[in-house]
Amino acid sequence: MQRAHDKPFSGNIVFVNRSGSCDQTNTCVTFMFTATKIGAIPLACILHSSQTEETYANAFSTFKQLMGDQAFGGKGEPDLFMTDD
C-alpha cells in the first residue's frame, strides 16, 4: 500500500470505507482506496476503537504522522476524501 502513495493518482480522490460493525473488542476497520483506470487501489487499512468522531480523528491523524509528506502522491493529503456515509 505504501508504494501506491508514490503515484500521483493517489493524491486525487480517496474513497474511505469503514467496516459495517465492530467486533467484540470494539475494533473497527477503515479502508482508504484511490481510483485508477484498472480499478481501486488500496492506500490504507486502519484499525481503531469504536466509531466516534474522536477515534476517527485520532486514527487519521496517526496515519498522517506515519506517512508524513510522502502520503497521497507526495502532497501529504488528497484533493478530496469521499465517504459512503
Buried (B, 14 or more C-beta within 10 A) or exposed (E): BEEBBEBEBBBBBBBBBBEEEBEEEEEBBBBBBBBEEEEEBEBBEBEBBEBEEEBBEEBBEEBBEEBEEEBBBBBEBBEEEEEEE
